[in-house]
C-alpha cells in the first residue's frame, strides 16, 4: 500500500541536479513519467520498490529523498485481515509494517495492532533496530536468538521459499533473503540465481550447508531411494521456486503431480505424521526433530543475500559478525545435517 497524503520530497531537486528529465528518471527507475510527476508534486507517495529504484538512480537514500520521519508507514504486504498485528521495521529509509506470521515460531512479540490506515505513532527507534529476514531455514529462529544476544538488535523471520525470499528482497520489503538453490560442489551457484532475479549490487554470504533428502513414514524405513521412487508411495509436494521442490523434481521428475503441497520443511513432516503422505523432501533437521526416517539425497548450500549498499548498516554488520563468530559456527555445526565449514564466506554479484 502507498500513502496518499501530500508530502515534501527532494526528487525534483536531485533529478535536476543530475540533469535528468522526468522521462529519463522514469525509464531508469522502471516507473511511468506521470508517476514521477505525481511523486515530485507530492500527490502520491511511491511504493517501497519505486522509492528504492528512484533513490538508486539519483545516487541517494530513500530517507534523504522522502523525509522518512514524516512518512506514513504502510504494510510490506497485505495482512490476512483489515486489523492485524504487526512488527515495525525500516528498510532503506522506508517505514514498514510487517504482518505477524506463524505465531508458534515468531521470534518477537508484535509491536502494534494496526489497520489499513497504518501506524500514526511509528517508533523509529524500534524500526531501525529490526532486521527482517525471509527464509525457509528450520533453524532460523536459533539464528535470531543468537543474533539478538550478540548485537542487541532483533531479527524478524518470515517463512518464504528461496525465490519468494529473493523477490521480497528485490521489492525492498526485507533486508535479507535466504536461498538454497544450489547443490554443494556442483557448477550452478546461488549467486547465479540471485543475479538473475536481482541484477547486480548485492552481496552473498554462506550461512550453512545442509543435507536435503527424503523423510518417510516409519513403515518405509530402510526401503531405499530406488524403491521409494518406484513403489506406490504418496508424496507431499513443495511449492515451485523452493530448493526442496528442485530436489523433488530431481528425484521424481518435473511431471509428477501432487495432491498436497507443503509450504515449508515443517509442513512436509507434518503431512507425513498426520497420514496425508508417505514421503516428502525436506532438510534432515526437520525429519530428525519429527522422529521420521531420513534418506539423504544431496548436500545444499544455504546462502543469505542482501544489498551491497547496506553493508555498513549496523543490523547487516551484526549479521556478518554473527556468521563469522566462532561460537555461533560451533553451535550451527552441532545441528543435525548442518555444516558450518564455509559459514561466513562471501562474494559480490
Wavefront OBJ file of the C-alpha trace (Angstrom):
o trace
v 0.000 0.000 0.000
v 1.105 3.571 -0.554
v 0.187 6.733 1.259
v -1.995 9.331 -0.419
v -1.348 12.492 1.590
v 0.645 15.427 0.246
v 4.285 15.332 1.411
v 7.541 17.143 0.710
v 10.342 15.331 -1.108
v 13.585 16.114 -2.913
v 13.027 14.068 -6.073
v 12.712 17.071 -8.397
v 15.671 18.864 -6.790
v 18.026 15.893 -7.104
v 16.744 14.920 -10.552
v 17.570 18.397 -11.882
v 20.950 18.312 -10.134
v 21.769 15.137 -12.056
v 20.479 16.724 -15.303
v 17.771 14.123 -15.848
v 14.389 14.721 -17.420
v 11.292 13.203 -15.832
v 11.145 10.721 -18.703
v 14.791 9.696 -18.177
v 14.286 9.218 -14.449
v 11.120 7.224 -15.100
v 12.870 4.996 -17.617
v 15.862 4.277 -15.391
v 13.707 3.699 -12.302
v 11.229 1.468 -14.142
v 8.136 3.593 -13.473
v 5.903 5.822 -15.635
v 6.612 9.505 -16.329
v 3.188 10.538 -14.911
v 4.154 8.707 -11.701
v 7.353 10.771 -11.483
v 5.324 13.953 -11.993
v 2.871 12.992 -9.232
v 5.638 11.968 -6.835
v 7.551 15.227 -7.360
v 4.353 17.202 -6.751
v 3.689 15.258 -3.549
v 0.332 13.997 -4.797
v 1.295 10.356 -4.214
v 3.963 8.522 -2.251
v 5.811 5.802 -4.147
v 5.762 2.129 -3.267
v 8.811 0.727 -1.474
v 10.079 -0.757 -4.741
v 9.676 2.512 -6.661
v 11.225 4.590 -3.860
v 14.308 2.376 -3.763
v 14.624 2.456 -7.557
v 14.386 6.272 -7.665
v 16.926 6.598 -4.858
v 19.377 4.328 -6.706
v 19.064 6.343 -9.931
v 19.627 9.598 -8.014
v 22.504 8.059 -6.002
v 20.960 8.802 -2.611
v 18.842 7.138 0.072
v 15.083 6.800 0.389
v 15.273 8.603 3.724
v 17.049 11.585 2.149
v 14.585 11.729 -0.738
v 11.339 11.444 1.138
v 11.966 12.869 4.629
v 11.211 9.491 6.167
v 10.358 10.861 9.602
v 7.226 12.425 8.058
v 6.159 9.388 6.054
v 3.142 7.333 6.984
v 4.215 3.696 7.352
v 2.490 1.126 5.198
v 2.168 -2.653 5.104
v 5.008 -4.508 3.398
v 2.345 -6.908 2.103
v -1.353 -7.271 2.774
v -2.181 -8.799 6.187
v -4.803 -11.577 6.477
v -7.385 -9.155 7.911
v -8.005 -5.419 7.896
v -6.930 -5.224 11.547
v -3.776 -7.217 12.245
v -0.722 -7.455 14.463
v 2.483 -6.023 13.035
v 6.179 -5.539 13.587
v 7.709 -2.151 12.822
v 10.720 -2.081 10.502
v 12.727 0.378 8.436
v 14.229 -0.736 5.120
v 16.301 1.664 3.013
v 14.741 4.565 4.896
v 11.145 3.464 4.338
v 8.849 2.816 7.342
v 7.152 -0.574 7.019
v 4.678 -2.689 8.939
v 5.472 -6.406 8.690
v 2.393 -8.614 9.253
v 2.950 -11.096 12.071
v 3.046 -14.659 10.729
v 3.443 -18.162 12.157
v 2.793 -17.339 15.810
v 4.277 -20.624 17.031
v 7.658 -19.758 15.556
v 7.544 -15.963 15.873
v 10.841 -14.533 17.046
v 9.416 -11.460 18.796
v 6.073 -10.200 20.136
v 4.149 -7.841 17.875
v 4.634 -4.085 18.183
v 1.159 -2.879 17.295
v -2.313 -3.891 16.176
v -2.717 -1.818 13.011
v -5.335 -1.092 10.360
v -5.113 -0.153 6.689
v -4.518 3.468 7.719
v -1.180 2.411 9.155
v 0.580 3.432 12.361
v 0.299 7.094 13.448
v 2.826 6.653 16.274
v 5.554 4.869 14.349
v 8.508 4.029 16.609
v 11.613 4.688 14.510
v 13.967 3.510 17.239
v 12.430 0.027 17.208
v 12.171 0.006 13.419
v 15.835 0.878 12.937
v 16.834 -1.896 15.304
v 14.885 -4.571 13.393
v 16.354 -6.867 10.744
v 13.789 -8.593 8.501
v 14.859 -11.926 7.003
v 12.876 -14.034 4.513
v 13.972 -17.650 4.894
v 12.853 -21.277 4.922
v 15.698 -22.345 7.230
v 14.185 -24.504 10.029
v 16.934 -23.240 12.351
v 16.351 -19.549 11.540
v 14.864 -18.832 14.966
v 18.017 -20.140 16.605
v 19.952 -17.708 14.430
v 17.580 -14.932 15.541
v 18.205 -15.681 19.215
v 21.989 -15.688 18.759
v 21.788 -12.521 16.654
v 19.922 -10.606 19.348
v 22.316 -11.823 22.049
v 25.335 -10.691 20.010
v 24.057 -7.400 18.570
v 21.133 -6.200 20.688
v 19.049 -5.902 17.512
v 16.080 -8.148 16.838
v 15.655 -10.416 13.836
v 12.184 -10.973 12.386
v 11.953 -14.138 10.278
v 9.205 -14.542 7.677
v 8.911 -18.026 6.198
v 9.388 -17.964 2.413
v 10.805 -20.254 -0.269
v 14.104 -19.269 -1.867
v 12.644 -17.488 -4.892
v 9.890 -15.852 -2.829
v 12.582 -14.518 -0.495
v 14.626 -13.119 -3.394
v 11.538 -11.428 -4.810
v 10.794 -9.733 -1.465
v 14.396 -8.535 -1.350
v 14.102 -7.195 -4.903
v 10.989 -5.271 -3.865
v 12.729 -3.763 -0.827
v 10.397 -5.468 1.648
v 13.043 -7.452 3.575
v 16.675 -6.769 4.409
v 17.907 -10.313 3.788
v 16.845 -13.253 1.611
v 17.853 -16.843 2.350
v 18.180 -19.315 -0.529
v 19.241 -22.884 -1.202
v 19.003 -23.443 -4.935
v 22.475 -24.887 -5.490
v 23.910 -28.339 -4.767
v 27.195 -28.282 -2.876
v 30.211 -28.802 -5.137
v 28.309 -28.509 -8.431
v 28.543 -25.807 -11.076
v 25.462 -23.618 -10.665
v 25.628 -21.376 -7.601
v 23.095 -19.471 -5.518
v 24.854 -16.293 -6.672
v 23.928 -17.042 -10.289
v 20.257 -17.485 -9.375
v 20.282 -14.311 -7.262
v 21.817 -12.352 -10.137
v 19.013 -13.478 -12.451
v 16.372 -12.213 -10.006
v 18.087 -9.161 -8.535
v 20.700 -7.970 -11.011
v 23.970 -6.524 -9.716
v 24.707 -4.698 -6.458
v 24.139 -7.460 -3.917
v 26.278 -9.449 -1.502
v 26.110 -13.203 -0.883
v 27.251 -14.889 2.332
v 27.342 -18.609 3.082
v 25.072 -19.250 6.062
v 25.435 -23.044 6.165
v 25.423 -26.224 4.136
v 22.825 -28.856 4.947
v 21.637 -32.305 3.941
v 18.440 -32.422 1.915
v 16.613 -35.666 1.289
v 13.519 -37.763 1.842
v 11.573 -38.046 5.085
v 9.284 -41.085 5.229
v 6.681 -42.781 7.337
v 8.162 -45.274 9.827
v 6.914 -48.278 7.856
v 9.052 -47.241 4.862
v 12.290 -47.011 6.844
v 15.187 -48.658 5.025
v 13.263 -49.077 1.778
v 15.950 -47.305 -0.262
v 15.729 -44.464 -2.785
v 15.005 -46.662 -5.831
v 12.124 -48.449 -4.103
v 10.694 -45.167 -2.821
v 10.635 -43.802 -6.358
v 9.176 -46.929 -7.965
v 6.703 -48.143 -5.336
v 3.230 -46.673 -4.807
v 4.294 -44.027 -2.340
v 2.106 -40.984 -1.568
v 4.345 -37.941 -1.912
v 3.752 -34.487 -0.459
v 4.895 -31.780 -2.876
v 6.624 -28.447 -2.362
v 5.846 -25.102 -3.974
v 7.560 -24.006 -7.180
v 10.638 -21.881 -6.570
v 11.737 -23.705 -3.412
v 15.004 -25.598 -3.074
v 13.068 -28.625 -1.814
v 10.917 -28.624 -4.984
v 14.096 -28.548 -7.048
v 15.356 -31.621 -5.167
v 11.943 -33.294 -5.500
v 11.968 -32.720 -9.271
v 15.443 -34.286 -9.473
v 14.166 -37.384 -7.663
v 10.713 -37.840 -9.240
v 10.801 -35.711 -12.404
v 9.116 -32.391 -13.165
v 5.924 -34.013 -14.468
v 4.982 -35.531 -11.104
v 1.621 -34.269 -9.788
v 0.941 -33.798 -6.067
v -2.354 -33.851 -4.205
v -0.926 -31.896 -1.286
v 1.677 -29.094 -1.345
v 3.623 -28.114 1.807
v 4.859 -24.537 2.151
v 7.947 -25.363 4.241
v 10.045 -28.178 5.696
v 7.860 -28.441 8.798
v 4.802 -28.803 6.589
v 6.359 -31.824 4.876
v 6.944 -33.761 8.088
v 3.530 -32.794 9.482
v 1.859 -34.151 6.331
v 3.665 -37.454 6.864
v 2.961 -37.614 10.598
v -0.683 -36.726 10.000
v -1.132 -39.533 7.479
v -1.657 -37.277 4.427
v 1.517 -38.555 2.749
v 4.127 -41.301 2.993
v 7.197 -39.331 1.906
v 8.457 -35.860 1.058
v 11.609 -33.815 0.597
v 12.956 -31.673 3.439
v 16.198 -30.940 5.248
v 17.481 -33.556 7.674
v 16.839 -31.367 10.729
v 13.073 -31.268 10.117
v 12.924 -35.048 9.706
v 15.047 -35.818 12.774
v 13.088 -33.443 15.028
v 9.831 -35.079 13.875
v 11.203 -38.556 14.624
v 10.948 -39.705 10.998
v 13.391 -41.832 8.973
v 15.546 -39.796 6.584
v 17.336 -40.724 3.360
v 19.944 -38.157 2.301
v 19.871 -37.158 -1.374
v 22.342 -34.287 -1.569
v 24.119 -31.509 0.303
v 22.885 -27.998 -0.453
v 24.476 -24.615 0.092
v 22.253 -22.250 2.059
v 23.252 -18.620 1.469
v 21.911 -15.234 2.510
v 21.722 -12.231 0.200
v 21.454 -8.505 0.914
v 22.056 -5.199 -0.846
v 25.727 -4.243 -1.091
v 24.720 -0.678 -0.217
v 23.517 -1.924 3.194
v 26.832 -3.497 4.197
v 27.591 -0.743 6.703
v 24.090 -0.805 8.209
v 24.665 -1.866 11.849
v 21.996 -4.564 11.501
v 23.675 -6.114 8.466
v 27.098 -5.634 10.003
v 25.872 -7.549 13.053
v 24.637 -10.416 10.886
v 28.008 -10.641 9.146
v 29.743 -10.685 12.538
v 27.410 -13.450 13.726
v 28.158 -15.704 10.752
v 31.872 -15.295 11.415
v 31.560 -15.793 15.161
v 33.391 -18.944 16.283
v 30.867 -19.880 18.995
v 27.912 -19.462 16.633
v 29.589 -21.573 13.953
v 30.201 -24.287 16.549
v 26.522 -24.276 17.576
v 25.442 -24.362 13.940
v 27.683 -27.335 13.184
v 26.053 -29.289 16.014
v 22.590 -29.117 14.396
v 21.689 -32.425 12.658
v 22.534 -32.280 8.954
v 24.203 -28.839 9.106
v 27.796 -27.919 8.301
v 29.393 -24.572 9.172
v 32.729 -25.216 7.431
v 32.162 -22.373 4.931
v 29.850 -20.189 7.042
v 30.720 -16.507 6.639
v 32.418 -16.840 3.252
v 31.137 -14.196 0.835
v 31.055 -12.902 -2.731
v 29.520 -9.980 -4.604
v 27.092 -10.123 -7.516
l 1 2 3 4 5 6 7 8 9 10 11 12 13 14 15 16 17 18 19 20 21 22 23 24 25 26 27 28 29 30 31 32 33 34 35 36 37 38 39 40 41 42 43 44 45 46 47 48 49 50 51 52 53 54 55 56 57 58 59 60 61 62 63 64 65 66 67 68 69 70 71 72 73 74 75 76 77 78 79 80 81 82 83 84 85 86 87 88 89 90 91 92 93 94 95 96 97 98 99 100 101 102 103 104 105 106 107 108 109 110 111 112 113 114 115 116 117 118 119 120 121 122 123 124 125 126 127 128 129 130 131 132 133 134 135 136 137 138 139 140 141 142 143 144 145 146 147 148 149 150 151 152 153 154 155 156 157 158 159 160 161 162 163 164 165 166 167 168 169 170 171 172 173 174 175 176 177 178 179 180 181 182 183 184 185 186 187 188 189 190 191 192 193 194 195 196 197 198 199 200 201 202 203 204 205 206 207 208 209 210 211 212 213 214 215 216 217 218 219 220 221 222 223 224 225 226 227 228 229 230 231 232 233 234 235 236 237 238 239 240 241 242 243 244 245 246 247 248 249 250 251 252 253 254 255 256 257 258 259 260 261 262 263 264 265 266 267 268 269 270 271 272 273 274 275 276 277 278 279 280 281 282 283 284 285 286 287 288 289 290 291 292 293 294 295 296 297 298 299 300 301 302 303 304 305 306 307 308 309 310 311 312 313 314 315 316 317 318 319 320 321 322 323 324 325 326 327 328 329 330 331 332 333 334 335 336 337 338 339 340 341 342 343 344 345 346 347 348 349
